[in-house]
Amino acid sequence: MRESKKLFINISFFLVLTFIPAGNLSALYFSGDGLGFPENTEVRQRYYKQMTGTNKEALSLLPDFVVIESTGVRVNFFTVKEGGNLYFCFSHGQDLNYEKGEKGSYIIKRSLDYTDDENMGITQIKIFIKNDDNSFLRLRKGANNDSILDIELFGRLIQSDIRVPLSLSELTVSSFERLAELTSSYVDWNFYISDYRKLYGQDVRVLSETIKPLLGFLQDSDDGSIDKDGSFVYIDSLKQQNGDGGLNCSGFAKWVIDGIYKPVTGTNIDIAYLKEKHYELRGNKWSARLEGLDPYFGLDWTRNLAYEILKLTEPEAPITAVDVKNLRYHEYRENIGYPVSDLKTVLYELAVKYPQNFYLGSLNSKSEDPPYLRVHTHVVVIFPYIDMKGDFQIDIYSRNKKIDLEFLKANWKDNFIHLVKVEAATRFEPSGIDFNPVLRR
């Protein structure tokens, strides 16, 4: 075994913020500083008469840049004509791309060939709720002069067909806060919009940023991991590796967990514990015949890793307590998890609800041969968090490398990921890396 000097990284001195739980409408944060949700009602009211006037009046509107004196909110107003429609854009961005998602921006669509007197030709209102092109509200005409609200988050329809007791023309000049009040019985607005300056959970971001520069010290090795005493071994045989040693995807996940486990216990986790198979939790009579091929290895391994951390504070908790389930907007499939295609909104829900946690993921796909089991073949480590600008971020690590979500989705298209939760720590001690000199914080 090669000798490894210790690197103790104490990250407790980083800022820890207070999280305001979702669900209280009064906690919605409207502000002009860019962190809250900027209101542009005053500017929409200023142009309403021309927007709903004759086609000539509507088409004659010129671009304008307005700073609302009372809040300091900046509004970039311009129009875009496409076919028989005219779009009135109240953007908080800097350019004239009306499809670019800027939090608080409104796009009001008017038909230039209309007979709808109630809405004065307005057929749709789009409101961006994130700095993201695919996160917005869509308001459309309902029955009896009311409106219908749909909510898309990162390209996924989360809620739909919510009745709003105002017409589109009335919503054109109403504040966003008024819209939120009218729909608060059906929409948890603090799930979508919060004062992120008060969001607890910076330990997740800091832990990820601590791990990132250490990746260059790690080497790749099939079936490679680090055992309890710091030796590089092979997971299957537990025999010591030759040379400097390296990690595979499962070994890397263990390396991350060991980094927060060892400062508490003084040792790494014993691989023998992590190889334990939980027949009582997963499998069936068909899979029992294939246990020699370890179809559930990633599921058992990630559960066991997360459970070793949970037992440090909750020794009586069942192992299933680490599973990510019972989400509000996503359906969990037992021992399978969630569609990879939905992973961004799954992680967003987790980041808002449990900002203190990061996650181990076991990617699984259906085997090509009978009995067509879901085989867990790859493990990733995921850090979702809200940054200091209020934007949602995801850091994903796979086999000693940082990858992006789109890469993961492209390579695991139409497959699933099972997630287990781990609370981020304020101290990280990496194993298997030689540092000179020893760093202490």
Buried (B, 14 or more C-beta within 10 A) or exposed (E): BEEBEBBBBBBEEBEBBEBBEBEEBEBBBBBBEBBBBBBBBBBBEBBBEBBBBEBEEBEEBEEEEBEBEEBEBBBBBBBBEEEEBBBBBBBBBEEEEBEBBBBBBBBBBBBEEBEBEEBBBBBBBBBBBBBBBEBBBBBBBBEEBBBBBBBBBBEBEBBEEBBBEBBBBBBBBBBBBBBBBBBBEEBBBBBBBBBBBEBBBBBBBBBBEBBEEBEEEBBBBEBBBBBBEBBBBBBEEEEEBEEEBBBBBBBBBBBBBBBBBBBEEEBBBEBEEBBEBBEEBBBEEEBEEBEEEBBBBBBBBBBBBBBBBBBEEEEEEEBEBBBBBEBEBBEBEEBBBBBBBBBBBBBBBBBBBBBBBBBBBBBBBEBEEEEEBBBBBBBBBBBBBBEBEBEBBBBBBBBBEEBEBEEBBEEBEEBBBBBBBBBBBBBBBBBBBEEEEEEEE
